[in-house]
Amino acid sequence: MSQINIAIFGIGNVGSTLIKQIADYNKKSKTQNLNVFCIANSTLALFQENATEGWSANFESQAYPYSLDDVYAFAKKIRGQSRSKEFNDFNTDAEPPSPPRRGAGGEVFLAVDVTASPEFVENYIPLIENGFHIVTANKIANTLSFEFYQELRVALELNNKKFLYETNVGAGLPIIETIKNLHNSGEEIHKIRGVFSGSLSYLFNTFSVEEKSFSEILLEADALGLTEPDAREDLSGKDVARKLLILGREVGLTKEFTDVKVQSLVPKELNGQTTLPQFRESVKTLDAIFAENKSKLGADEVLRHVGELDLKTQKLEVKLVQESKTTALGQTQGADAVFEIYTESYGDQPLVIQGAGAGKAVTARGVLGDILKVAQSVN
Ligand SMILES: NC(=O)c1ccc[n+]([C@@H]2O[C@H](COP(=O)([O-])OP(=O)(O)OC[C@H]3O[C@@H](n4cnc5c(N)ncnc54)[C@H](OP(=O)(O)O)[C@@H]3O)[C@@H](O)[C@H]2O)c1
């Protein structure tokens, strides 16, 4: 049975769901073991091989303050065991085999970033240089300066390591891989348009068709756990801008975050120095603004918050638009994300990918999918 050794950083919504999914995967798989040997949050780590079963109680009782050196030291121990096992398995009378057989087990190491931490991203290059592939749900590394974006890819190339991040855009939906495949196969991509955010999708899908004020729907979305604790983070459009930048870089643009034109939906007077309680008290200020937007809609139109990447003009924009009910974007429901990809071969009828664009289960499944892709490429 082949083995992939995994260190998981982040045990929040996505991280803890991922650990459960890995435990279930291991029970079913007859050919491959995902050996989680490190489970960490921002301060503590549990080091134990095959740690997924009963990890939460073990974390409570056995996790301790750690640094990356502890991770490397534990990985070295696993490597050593694997090499001496291979040596015995082969019963050679010379040195242990070097390089090790592919898929032999102890040699493949992977770090999974399921934090939202800018600090943790500083560990990527050291991890890569210490033999780790990286899988991440964290968008930060792909949206820092283009200089860092390139530096990271040079480190990956030099160390022959993989870096997968499908869940950076559209959670579990196959957006990045689809766009990468089209781009790498020479297909000319003209435009990508989408409702990138589950929370903004819910807000405008509901507001466009129901006779309720915007603030009422915002409160409903909060109660359903769809918005960030501070809804201004959703309404600012910055998260959508990050996702748009990631897609733009995927198709070869060398843009920076500041190149994305973002229409914030937070009025100036509720931004800046306003505290969260003050924002909540004044949230009804939004009602008149969005009621006016709604009053301008034609009979066959709805409001949608979209991210748009035009490859011809090289413009990246996040904005509120009046959308025809007949398009894929105009027909979204609930909190779905939807992406329209216009290319040379698809012509005027875009390739459409739609579905839940957030949620811990679909995101963890997407991260697990990336882990298995790395495993497949190295075994
Ligand atoms: N939830 C979704 O639907 C979704 C969809 C797509 C992508 N994502 C992305 O997935 C990531 C995780 O989201 P989440 O909802 O699971 O977040 P979360 O519930 O807030 O959990 C974050 C975890 O990261 C840990 N952490 C923070 N800084 C760290 C550091 N420097 N080193 C190690 N661990 C650290 C936190 O530990 P402490 O408690 O010690 O701070 C916590 O365990 C985010 O980047 C998010 O954008 C989420």
PDBQT file of the ligand as one rigid body, heavy atoms in Angstrom, charges set to zero:
ROOT
HETATM    1  N1  LIG A 401     -15.501  27.822   4.571  1.00  0.00    +0.000 N 
HETATM    2  C1  LIG A 401     -15.648  27.860   3.244  1.00  0.00    +0.000 C 
HETATM    3  O1  LIG A 401     -16.727  27.689   2.695  1.00  0.00    +0.000 OA
HETATM    4  C2  LIG A 401     -14.423  28.071   2.373  1.00  0.00    +0.000 A 
HETATM    5  C3  LIG A 401     -14.543  27.981   0.981  1.00  0.00    +0.000 A 
HETATM    6  C4  LIG A 401     -13.382  28.142   0.183  1.00  0.00    +0.000 A 
HETATM    7  C5  LIG A 401     -12.174  28.430   0.802  1.00  0.00    +0.000 A 
HETATM    8  N2  LIG A 401     -12.122  28.551   2.159  1.00  0.00    +0.000 N 
HETATM    9  C6  LIG A 401     -10.852  28.876   2.768  1.00  0.00    +0.000 C 
HETATM   10  O2  LIG A 401     -10.464  27.831   3.657  1.00  0.00    +0.000 OA
HETATM   11  C7  LIG A 401      -9.635  28.363   4.686  1.00  0.00    +0.000 C 
HETATM   12  C8  LIG A 401     -10.142  27.892   6.040  1.00  0.00    +0.000 C 
HETATM   13  O3  LIG A 401     -11.456  28.363   6.241  1.00  0.00    +0.000 OA
HETATM   14  P1  LIG A 401     -12.256  27.985   7.588  1.00  0.00    +0.000 P 
HETATM   15  O4  LIG A 401     -13.634  28.444   7.374  1.00  0.00    +0.000 OA
HETATM   16  O5  LIG A 401     -11.997  26.562   7.950  1.00  0.00    +0.000 OA
HETATM   17  O6  LIG A 401     -11.496  28.941   8.657  1.00  0.00    +0.000 OA
HETATM   18  P2  LIG A 401     -11.607  28.916  10.248  1.00  0.00    +0.000 P 
HETATM   19  O7  LIG A 401     -12.781  28.096  10.688  1.00  0.00    +0.000 OA
HETATM   20  O8  LIG A 401     -11.494  30.316  10.707  1.00  0.00    +0.000 OA
HETATM   21  O9  LIG A 401     -10.284  28.112  10.716  1.00  0.00    +0.000 OA
HETATM   22  C9  LIG A 401      -9.006  28.617  10.545  1.00  0.00    +0.000 C 
HETATM   23  C10 LIG A 401      -7.997  27.703  11.234  1.00  0.00    +0.000 C 
HETATM   24  O10 LIG A 401      -6.687  28.129  10.860  1.00  0.00    +0.000 OA
HETATM   25  C11 LIG A 401      -5.868  28.140  12.043  1.00  0.00    +0.000 C 
HETATM   26  N3  LIG A 401      -4.729  29.054  11.871  1.00  0.00    +0.000 N 
HETATM   27  C12 LIG A 401      -4.743  30.411  11.805  1.00  0.00    +0.000 A 
HETATM   28  N4  LIG A 401      -3.470  30.871  11.659  1.00  0.00    +0.000 NA
HETATM   29  C13 LIG A 401      -2.657  29.783  11.622  1.00  0.00    +0.000 A 
HETATM   30  C14 LIG A 401      -1.258  29.604  11.489  1.00  0.00    +0.000 A 
HETATM   31  N5  LIG A 401      -0.423  30.651  11.360  1.00  0.00    +0.000 N 
HETATM   32  N6  LIG A 401      -0.760  28.342  11.512  1.00  0.00    +0.000 NA
HETATM   33  C15 LIG A 401      -1.578  27.274  11.656  1.00  0.00    +0.000 A 
HETATM   34  N7  LIG A 401      -2.926  27.372  11.798  1.00  0.00    +0.000 NA
HETATM   35  C16 LIG A 401      -3.459  28.611  11.779  1.00  0.00    +0.000 A 
HETATM   36  C17 LIG A 401      -6.831  28.577  13.121  1.00  0.00    +0.000 C 
HETATM   37  O11 LIG A 401      -6.275  28.270  14.389  1.00  0.00    +0.000 OA
HETATM   38  P3  LIG A 401      -6.444  29.240  15.664  1.00  0.00    +0.000 P 
HETATM   39  O12 LIG A 401      -7.781  28.868  16.212  1.00  0.00    +0.000 OA
HETATM   40  O13 LIG A 401      -5.308  28.852  16.545  1.00  0.00    +0.000 OA
HETATM   41  O14 LIG A 401      -6.366  30.651  15.170  1.00  0.00    +0.000 OA
HETATM   42  C18 LIG A 401      -8.047  27.710  12.753  1.00  0.00    +0.000 C 
HETATM   43  O15 LIG A 401      -7.875  26.393  13.242  1.00  0.00    +0.000 OA
HETATM   44  C19 LIG A 401      -9.667  29.895   4.497  1.00  0.00    +0.000 C 
HETATM   45  O16 LIG A 401      -8.518  30.319   3.808  1.00  0.00    +0.000 OA
HETATM   46  C20 LIG A 401     -10.910  30.119   3.651  1.00  0.00    +0.000 C 
HETATM   47  O17 LIG A 401     -10.846  31.297   2.870  1.00  0.00    +0.000 OA
HETATM   48  C21 LIG A 401     -13.199  28.367   2.944  1.00  0.00    +0.000 A 
ENDROOT
TORSDOF 0
